[in-house]
Amino acid sequence: MTQGGSILDADAPVAKESEVDALKRRLHKHLRHSLGKGAVGSTALDWYMALALSTRDLMVETWMDSTHRAYANDAKRVYYLSMEFLVGRSLTANLLATGSLGLARQTLTDMGLDFDAILDQEPEAALGNGGLGRLAACLMESMTTLGIPAYGYGIYYDYGMFSQYIDGGQQVEMPERWLRHGNVWAFDRSDVTLPVRFYGRTEDALDVRNHKVRRWLDGEEVFAEAHDLLVAGHGCWTVNSIRLWSAQASREFDLRRFNQGDYINAVAEQSFSESLSHVLYPDDSTSMGKELRLKQEYFFVAASLADIVRRFRSIHDDFTKFPQKVAIQLNDTHPALAVPELMRILIDAHGIGWDEAWSICNGTFSYTNHTLLPEALETWPVGLIGHMLPRHMEIIYEINHHFLEGVRHRATQPDDTRVGRLSMIDEAGERRVRMSHLAFVASHRVNGVAALHTDLMRAGIFGDLHREFPDRIVNKTNGITPRRWLQAANRPLTALITRHLGDRFVAHLDDLRGLVPLAEDAAFREEFRAVKRTNKEALCRYVDARLGVELDPNSLFDVQVKRIHEYKRQLLNVMHVITLYNRIREGRADDQPPRTVLLAGKAAPGYHMAKLIIRLIHDVARVINADPLVGERLRLVFVPDYNVSVAERIMPAADLSEQISTAGTEASGTGNMKLALNGALTIGTRDGANVEIGEEVGEENIFFFGLTADKAEVLRTKGGHDPWQYYTGDPELHMVLDMIGQGAFSPAEPDRYRAIVDTLTRHGDYYLLLADYADYIACQERVGLAYRDDEAWSRKAILNVARMGRFSSDVTVSEYAREIWRVPVRDDPAGM
C-alpha cells in the first residue's frame, strides 16, 4: 500500500468518461505492443509497466521540446555532477507532474485493478546513500520546474544502496538489484558510448605547430554508455534528464582462450571493466576498494566532461565562451577530478595555454561542500592517483604550484606552515591530494548548505582558503521539493491545504503562510488533527503488517530517521528512551503522554559502532516492549530498510522530529525540513538548518536544547570536557549507562555494549552526548507536557507547516541560478 492508502488522491476531480476510455486504450496498447502481454493473466507488475509507459509518453514530447528550445536559444546549461541521485520511486511524482494521478486511479479502479498494489511494483531507485543524493534529486526537480536547461550526471549503478535486513537485532546487508525489471523512466543510449582511459604513462611530444606538449599513452580503456533518466517539473512544462553512465568493456572476450576451454579468463577483462558501475560506493576499506572508488569517480567525470564539451562544440568553436554557456556544479568532492580533466581537455586536446585554460575552469566550476567533519573531507594517496591517472596527477601538481606561488606572492611575510595548510598536497605521513582544496581553488563560488555551516566553513575547515579568497564562500541553504515531500507524500494534508488556500502553494511554497491565521481557527485545528490521525493510522497498519508490532495512534510519534552515525546521536535518543522507561517503572512519569519512538536508518557496512547502535536499539526495544509494567506507555520500534518510500510513509505521521546532532557537525540536514513541512515539531540542537528553521517558525514552536557549536568546540578542544564527571554526577545518567554496559538489555552477553559505554566515559565522548544529556532529558519533558495540550500543539504544528516556504528547493535553486550559475529562471513555475 502506498502512503495514505486509498486516500492517495481522494479529493481529485472525477475524470471524464472520454479521458478514462483514452487511458484504457493507451494501457492496453502498451500491454500488448510494448510488453507482449494480454489483459488476461497480466500481473500487477505488467500493469505498472503499462501505466508508467503511458505516463512517460506524456513526458517525452515536452522533453524533446525542452531540449530543442535550449539548443535554439543557445541557452546556458547547468550540469550537476553528483555520485548520488537518490530518486526513489517516480510513478506517483510523474503522474502528479502530468496532472494524471486522479485519472490513473479512477481508470485502474474502474478496470477492477488495485491501484495501490500497482504503484508498489515500482522498484526503489536507490542511487544514493542519504541526504546528498536526495538533495541532488530535489535540486534537479526544482531546476526543471523553474525552466532551467539542466543535466544531471552520475553513475547507473546496477546495485544501489543495499537492502537492510535485521537478523537477531543486527543489520545484514543484502544486494538490491533494482534494475532486474529494467527502468521504464530511462532511455538506454547504446549509441552514446565514450572511451575512458586509466593507467598508462605520459611523455613529452610536439604538436602540429611544433609546440611542446604532454601525451597520455597506453593504459587500459573502458566505455561509458549513457542512460537518460527523465525528470519532469511541476506541470510538466519542462522535462530535463539525468544522464547516468554504465561501464562497458572495450573488448568483449578473448576468443582464443574461449576456444581453448578457459571460459572464466576469456570474459575476465570484460567482467572487471563492467564492475565499475555495479555497486554504489563500494567498501573502500581495502586497497582494491579504494582503487575501485577512485575509478568510479574518474569514470563518470571523464564521460560527463566529454559529453559536455561535445555539446558545447556542436554550436561553438571558441572556448572563451565556455563559462558563458556552461555551469558545472560539483556536488561535494566526488566529482573534483573534473577539474584536472577539463584542464587536460583544454590544454592537451585543444592546445589552449595554461592561463587561459585555468580562467575557463574557474569561470565554469562551482563547488558545494557537505561536511564539517575534517575526517570526512576526501583525500586520495598521491601514489594511487599517479598510478591510475598519471596525466591528471601532473596537472594537479601544476595547479597547486601556480596556486602556492600566488599565495607566497600575496603574503606580507614568509609562512611555510600556512602554505602547507593551503597546499592541495597533504605532506603529513602518506602524501595525499586534498580534493576539497582542489575543488575550492578551481571554483568561482564555494557554497555551504546552511547559514551556520557556511559560517563554520569560513572560520574552520576552509579558514585559510577563505582568507585567500574572501568573496568565494557563499551560503545556499538546502531545500526540499514540495511536490515530492508534501504533494506526493502527504495527500491528506495537501487536500486540506488545497480546500482552504487553493493549490498554488505546490509551486509557490511561501503561499503556505496563508495557514497562519487558520492556526487560530479551532475548526481548522480539528481538521488538521484528523489528517495527522489518518496518517498515523496508515503508518500503524504498515508497521503491523511489516513487523507485527501494534502501535497506538494516540501516542506521541517521536521520529528519528536518518543515516546511523555517532554524530547524529541516535544513541542519545536511546538513552532518553531508557531514562523514560526507568521513570515509568518507578512511577515518575505520570505527567508524560504515551510515546512511540520510531527510528530508521542504515549503517555503513564497515561502520562497527553504528551497527552496534542498531543492535542496541533492538535489544532495548525487546525489553521495553515486553514489559507489562510499561504497557502502552512506551514503545520503541526500528523500521528496517529505510529509503525514500519508507520516509514517505513515516514523515506525514510524525509528531516530533529528532534533529539532535552535536552542534557544529551537521552541515544542514533536509529531513528536518521534510518533517516540519509535514507538521512535526522539531526537538534539536542549534545545528545545521535547525537554526534557520527556528528563525522561520519561531522559537516558541521548536524545542532547542544543548550546547551551541561555539561552546561545543570550546568544551571539546580546551580540555573542559570530563565525561566521567557527568557519569558520576548524574544518577539517572549513571543508571542508564550501567544498564547498557552491564547487560540489562543483553543478559546472555553482558559485555556486548561495553564498547559503547567506554567510548562515552573513558574515551572522550567526542560527540558530547553526556554533556547534552541532562538538557535533552529536560527538553523531552517539556515536549511531553506540550503534547498533552491538543490545541496548543496543533497550533504549533500548523505554524511549522505555514512557515516552511523558505525551505523549498525552488528557493535554493533560484539563489544558485542568480548568484552562482547566472542563468534565468521561469517567473511562474506554476504556469499560471
Number of C-alpha atoms within 10 A of each C-alpha: 17 21 26 24 19 14 15 24 23 13 15 15 10 11 15 10 11 9 13 19 12 12 20 18 13 18 24 19 17 21 23 14 11 13 14 10 17 14 12 6 8 11 14 18 16 20 26 22 26 23 25 23 20 21 24 20 12 15 25 15 13 17 20 13 14 20 17 12 13 15 16 9 8 13 16 22 22 22 23 22 30 25 28 29 29 25 22 21 18 21 22 22 23 28 25 22 21 19 14 19 21 18 21 22 22 19 22 20 13 12 11 8 16 16 23 19 16 20 22 17 16 21 19 21 24 27 27 25 22 22 19 19 20 23 23 23 24 26 24 30 28 30 30 29 29 27 21 26 24 23 23 25 28 28 31 28 26 19 21 25 27 22 20 21 15 17 9 10 18 18 22 16 17 11 13 19 21 19 16 10 11 12 17 19 20 18 14 19 13 10 8 13 18 18 18 19 19 20 19 17 16 15 10 10 11 11 13 6 7 8 9 11 14 16 17 19 15 12 12 14 17 22 22 28 22 28 24 20 19 21 30 29 28 27 18 23 21 26 28 30 24 24 24 25 29 23 29 23 20 17 13 13 18 16 13 10 14 14 10 9 11 13 14 12 14 19 18 14 17 19 17 13 19 18 18 29 25 19 23 23 23 17 16 14 9 10 11 12 14 18 16 20 20 21 18 26 22 23 27 30 27 24 23 25 20 18 18 16 17 12 13 20 13 9 10 15 10 9 18 14 12 19 19 17 19 22 24 25 24 25 22 22 26 23 26 25 24 26 26 25 21 23 24 23 17 21 19 17 12 12 15 16 12 15 11 15 21 20 14 21 24 19 22 25 27 26 27 23 22 23 20 20 13 10 8 9 17 16 18 18 16 20 15 18 21 16 15 21 24 20 25 21 20 17 16 21 17 14 20 19 14 11 17 17 11 12 19 15 11 11 11 8 8 12 11 10 8 12 16 14 16 22 20 26 22 18 13 8 6 11 14 19 24 20 20 22 23 21 29 27 24 25 23 20 25 26 24 26 25 26 22 24 27 26 15 20 23 19 14 15 16 20 17 16 22 18 12 16 14 12 11 18 24 22 20 22 28 26 29 29 26 26 25 22 24 22 22 22 28 27 23 26 22 22 21 16 18 15 11 12 15 13 18 16 21 22 23 17 24 18 18 23 19 15 20 16 11 17 21 16 13 13 11 18 21 14 14 22 19 14 21 24 16 20 25 27 18 22 24 19 17 21 18 12 11 11 13 10 15 14 22 17 20 13 19 24 23 23 25 28 25 24 18 23 19 18 19 21 22 26 20 20 23 20 24 19 24 22 16 21 23 18 15 18 13 11 11 12 17 11 11 20 19 22 22 24 22 17 24 22 22 27 22 18 14 11 12 10 18 22 21 18 22 23 21 22 24 19 18 21 23 17 13 22 18 11 14 10 14 17 13 16 22 23 26 23 21 22 18 18 19 20 25 21 18 19 20 20 22 29 31 32 30 26 26 25 26 27 27 27 25 26 26 25 19 25 26 28 24 24 22 25 26 28 29 29 29 25 27 31 29 28 23 24 24 26 27 29 26 27 18 19 23 19 13 18 21 14 12 9 22 24 21 22 20 23 20 15 19 11 13 21 13 13 16 16 11 9 8 9 19 17 21 16 12 19 20 13 11 13 10 18 21 14 16 21 20 15 17 23 20 17 16 17 22 19 10 9 11 15 16 18 22 15 15 20 19 14 15 19 19 12 13 15 20 17 20 24 24 24 20 19 21 18 15 25 20 12 17 18 16 13 21 17 13 16 19 15 10 12 18 15 21 26 20 21 27 30 27 31 24 26 24 24 23 19 25 28 24 29 24 22 27 22 16 20 19 12 13 23 27 16 20 15 19 14 10 12 22 19 14 6
